[in-house]
Amino acid sequence: MMSSSGPTLTQIEVAGIVLTIVAVIVTSFRLYLRAREKRLWIDDAWAALGMIFNFILLIVDCLYLQDYERYPQGTRVALYYMVAQFFYAVVWSSRISILFTIVRLTIPGTLIRKVLMYAAIIFGTIWALLFSQLCWICETESGWKTQPHPQCDLGRSVAITQMITDVLSDFFLIFAPFFFIYNVRLSRAQKVRVLSVFSTSAITTAVSLTHAYYIFSGGGTKEVMAAMVEASVSLIVANLSVVVAFIFRLKAEEDSPAPSTPTPIVTFGSQPRKRVRDPLATTFTGAESTPIVLEDFSESHPRSLKTGDDDDDISFNNREGKQTISNQLC
């Protein structure tokens, strides 16, 4: 049953609409940039899927919050289940999108790429387990289904499971890029700029912990509000690497100094070059229109990571030996 304390149903609906619109706009912009530069890949597909799930979540949530009295009891229960499960769908499709954005930075066949692919399977498994756990708990204790505005009491087990899986998955998404970015020959400031973009997953962690706390403390409208915020924030964060890339690239073009004083600027995007077969990645761009590029390795063999000068390579060191690679990231 919905608690009388906390945000009103109208406030939840307004917040959900605003955040969903922002998430849809950011995701659409990301897909436009990738499609325009012909760099669409698996991470973009998952982002698009998350956007669809988020839009459906908004519609179902509005029906559940405001128009539930029009429907028979069975429909009200179904609407609650849809809100709960589409919430998981948005959050975990967004995390999988971030994970594949990291995958595209790696070389096919390397250990780190295999680890990331196994992590994608684990993420999908966690999603399925959370889906099943919610159904199991709500069907086992089905007294909530008779309430005028039905809401399942998920209890401590769901809250603890969400906290553990959210923290561990976001921790992995934050620190996985450090493995290979650390050995790239870039300045400290450049590395910080690159890694800070991936570290935005910490925002999702903070929101998800708040949501878990409200589940732990009894649910109500605060839990619904936290769920709507977490879903949209997760999707927005999943798109930040591409959007920030675009902003960095524009700034690099505007602030580009004279050719005699080149200053490298790290971004996550650059103009595609004809010699790049599969430009699906995040880019490190030099200020004199000479991109230092980290290309996508989704299908090609290892190539060298270079600046506009073919003589100046940026290399990765991994446990399997020293390799030089090239790719456009994003």
C-alpha positions in Angstrom: 0.0 0.0 0.0 1.2 3.5 -0.9 2.4 5.5 2.1 0.9 8.8 2.8 4.3 10.3 3.6 6.9 11.2 1.0 6.3 12.7 -2.5 2.8 12.9 -3.9 1.7 10.8 -6.9 1.6 13.9 -9.0 5.2 14.9 -8.0 6.4 11.4 -8.9 4.7 11.6 -12.2 6.2 15.0 -13.0 9.7 13.9 -12.0 9.4 10.8 -14.1 8.2 12.7 -17.2 11.0 15.3 -16.9 13.8 12.8 -16.3 12.6 10.4 -19.0 12.4 13.2 -21.5 16.0 14.2 -20.7 17.2 10.6 -20.9 15.4 10.1 -24.3 16.9 13.3 -25.7 20.4 12.4 -24.6 20.1 8.8 -25.9 18.7 10.0 -29.2 21.5 12.5 -29.6 24.0 9.8 -28.9 22.4 7.5 -31.6 22.3 10.4 -34.0 26.1 11.1 -33.6 27.0 7.4 -33.9 24.7 6.9 -37.0 26.0 10.1 -38.7 29.6 8.9 -38.3 28.7 5.3 -39.1 29.9 4.0 -35.8 26.9 2.2 -34.5 27.7 -0.9 -32.5 26.4 -3.3 -29.8 26.7 -0.6 -27.0 24.4 1.7 -29.1 21.9 -1.1 -29.5 21.7 -1.6 -25.8 21.4 2.1 -25.2 18.5 2.2 -27.7 16.9 -0.7 -26.0 17.2 1.1 -22.6 15.6 4.2 -24.1 12.6 2.1 -25.3 12.3 0.4 -21.8 12.5 3.8 -20.1 9.7 5.2 -22.3 7.5 2.2 -21.6 8.3 2.5 -17.9 7.1 6.1 -17.9 3.8 5.1 -19.6 3.2 2.2 -17.3 4.1 4.2 -14.2 1.7 7.0 -15.1 -1.1 4.4 -15.5 -0.1 2.8 -12.2 0.0 6.0 -10.3 -2.9 8.1 -11.6 -5.4 5.9 -13.5 -5.4 2.7 -11.5 -9.0 3.2 -10.2 -10.3 2.7 -13.8 -8.9 -0.8 -14.0 -9.9 -4.1 -12.3 -7.7 -5.4 -9.5 -5.9 -7.9 -11.7 -4.8 -5.1 -14.1 -3.6 -3.0 -11.2 -1.4 -5.9 -10.0 -0.1 -6.4 -13.6 0.8 -2.7 -13.8 2.8 -2.9 -10.6 4.7 -5.9 -12.0 5.4 -4.0 -15.2 6.7 -1.0 -13.3 9.0 -3.2 -11.2 10.4 -5.3 -14.1 10.8 -2.4 -16.6 12.8 -0.6 -13.9 15.2 -3.5 -13.9 15.2 -3.5 -17.7 16.3 0.1 -18.0 19.0 -0.1 -15.3 20.7 -3.3 -16.5 20.4 -2.5 -20.2 22.2 0.8 -19.4 24.9 -1.0 -17.5 25.4 -3.5 -20.4 25.7 -0.6 -22.8 28.5 0.9 -20.7 30.2 -2.4 -20.5 30.2 -2.8 -24.3 31.5 0.7 -24.7 34.5 -0.5 -22.7 34.7 -3.7 -24.8 35.0 -1.7 -28.0 38.3 -0.2 -26.6 40.0 -3.6 -26.4 41.8 -5.9 -28.9 40.0 -9.1 -30.0 41.5 -12.2 -28.4 43.1 -10.5 -25.5 42.5 -11.5 -21.9 40.8 -8.3 -20.9 38.3 -8.5 -23.8 37.4 -12.1 -22.7 36.9 -11.0 -19.1 34.6 -8.2 -20.3 32.5 -10.5 -22.4 32.1 -12.9 -19.5 31.1 -9.9 -17.4 28.4 -9.1 -19.9 27.0 -12.6 -19.4 27.2 -12.2 -15.7 25.3 -8.9 -15.9 22.6 -10.6 -17.9 22.4 -13.4 -15.4 22.1 -10.9 -12.5 19.2 -9.1 -14.4 17.4 -12.5 -14.8 18.0 -13.3 -11.1 16.6 -10.0 -9.9 13.6 -10.5 -12.2 13.0 -13.9 -10.7 13.5 -12.8 -7.1 10.9 -10.1 -7.4 8.3 -12.5 -8.9 9.1 -15.2 -6.3 8.8 -12.8 -3.3 5.6 -11.1 -4.5 3.9 -14.4 -5.4 4.9 -16.0 -2.1 3.4 -13.2 -0.1 0.4 -12.3 -2.2 -1.7 -10.4 0.3 -0.7 -7.1 -1.3 -2.7 -7.9 -4.4 -6.0 -7.1 -2.6 -4.9 -3.5 -1.8 -6.7 -0.7 -3.6 -3.3 0.5 -4.9 -1.2 -2.7 -4.8 2.5 -2.5 -4.0 4.5 -5.6 -3.1 6.6 -5.3 0.1 9.9 -6.4 -1.4 11.6 -6.5 2.0 15.2 -6.8 3.1 16.3 -9.6 0.8 15.6 -7.5 -2.4 17.2 -4.4 -0.9 20.3 -6.3 0.1 20.5 -8.1 -3.3 20.1 -4.8 -5.1 22.8 -3.0 -3.0 25.3 -5.8 -3.5 24.7 -6.2 -7.3 24.6 -2.4 -7.9 27.8 -1.7 -6.0 29.8 -4.6 -7.5 28.6 -3.9 -11.1 29.2 -0.2 -11.0 32.6 -0.8 -9.3 33.5 -3.0 -12.2 32.4 -0.5 -14.8 34.4 2.3 -13.1 37.7 0.4 -12.7 37.7 -1.9 -15.8 38.9 1.0 -18.1 41.9 1.6 -15.7 43.4 -1.7 -16.8 44.3 -0.5 -20.3 44.1 3.3 -20.1 46.8 3.2 -17.4 49.4 2.0 -19.9 48.5 4.4 -22.7 51.2 7.0 -23.3 49.1 10.1 -22.5 49.7 12.8 -19.9 48.3 12.5 -16.5 45.7 15.2 -17.2 44.5 13.4 -20.3 44.1 10.1 -18.5 42.2 11.8 -15.7 39.8 13.3 -18.3 39.2 9.9 -20.0 38.7 7.9 -16.8 36.5 10.6 -15.2 33.9 9.9 -18.0 33.8 6.2 -17.1 33.7 7.1 -13.4 30.3 8.7 -13.8 28.9 5.2 -13.0 29.4 6.3 -9.4 26.4 8.6 -9.8 24.2 5.5 -10.6 25.6 3.8 -7.5 24.6 6.7 -5.3 21.1 6.8 -6.6 20.7 3.0 -6.5 21.8 2.9 -2.9 19.1 5.5 -2.1 16.6 3.4 -3.8 17.7 0.2 -1.9 17.4 2.2 1.4 13.8 3.1 0.7 13.0 -0.6 -0.1 14.7 -1.5 3.1 12.7 1.0 5.1 9.3 0.0 3.9 8.7 1.2 0.4 5.9 3.7 -0.3 6.0 6.7 -2.7 9.7 7.4 -1.8 10.6 4.0 -3.3 8.7 4.7 -6.5 10.3 8.1 -6.8 13.8 6.7 -6.2 13.2 3.9 -8.8 12.1 6.5 -11.5 15.2 8.6 -10.8 17.5 5.6 -10.8 16.2 4.4 -14.1 16.6 7.7 -16.0 19.9 8.5 -14.4 21.3 5.1 -15.4 20.4 5.7 -19.0 21.8 9.2 -19.0 25.1 8.0 -17.5 25.3 5.3 -20.2 25.3 8.0 -22.9 27.8 10.4 -21.3 30.9 9.0 -23.0 29.5 9.8 -26.4 28.0 13.2 -25.5 31.1 14.3 -23.6 33.2 13.2 -26.6 31.2 15.5 -28.9 31.6 18.4 -26.5 35.3 17.8 -26.1 35.8 17.6 -29.9 34.0 20.9 -30.5 36.0 22.6 -27.8 39.2 21.1 -29.3 38.3 22.5 -32.7 37.5 25.9 -31.3 40.5 26.2 -29.0 43.0 24.6 -31.5 46.3 26.6 -31.3 48.6 27.4 -34.2 50.3 24.4 -35.8 53.6 25.5 -34.2 52.3 24.9 -30.7 50.3 21.7 -30.7 48.5 20.8 -27.4 47.0 17.4 -27.2 43.4 17.3 -25.9 41.7 14.1 -25.0 38.2 13.5 -26.2 36.0 10.5 -26.9 35.3 11.3 -30.5 36.9 12.4 -33.8 36.1 12.7 -37.4 36.2 9.3 -39.1 39.2 8.7 -41.4 39.0 6.6 -44.6 41.8 4.4 -43.5 39.8 3.2 -40.5 37.8 0.2 -41.4 35.6 0.1 -38.3 35.5 3.5 -36.5 33.4 2.5 -33.5 35.3 3.8 -30.5 36.2 6.7 -28.2 38.9 9.0 -29.5 41.8 10.9 -28.1 42.2 14.0 -30.3 45.2 16.2 -30.8 44.7 19.9 -31.0 46.1 20.4 -34.4 43.5 18.3 -36.1 45.7 15.2 -35.7 43.7 12.8 -33.7 45.4 10.5 -31.3 42.9 7.7 -31.8 41.9 4.6 -29.9 40.1 2.6 -32.4 37.4 0.0 -32.0 38.5 -3.6 -32.2 35.0 -5.2 -32.6 36.1 -6.9 -35.9 39.5 -6.0 -37.0 42.9 -7.4 -36.2 45.3 -5.4 -33.9 46.5 -2.2 -35.5 48.7 0.6 -34.3 47.4 3.5 -32.2 48.8 6.5 -33.9 48.6 10.2 -34.3 48.3 11.9 -37.7 52.0 11.1 -38.1 52.5 7.5 -38.8 55.8 7.6 -37.0 54.3 8.4 -33.6 52.6 5.4 -32.0 50.8 5.2 -28.7 50.9 1.7 -27.4 49.3 -0.6 -24.8 51.1 -3.1 -22.7 49.2 -6.1 -21.6 50.0 -9.4 -19.9 50.3 -11.1 -23.3 53.0 -8.8 -24.5 53.5 -5.3 -25.9 51.1 -4.4 -28.6 50.4 -1.3 -30.6 46.8 -0.6 -31.7 44.8 2.1 -33.5 41.1 2.8 -33.4 38.5 5.5 -33.2 36.6 5.4 -30.1 33.1 6.6 -30.5 
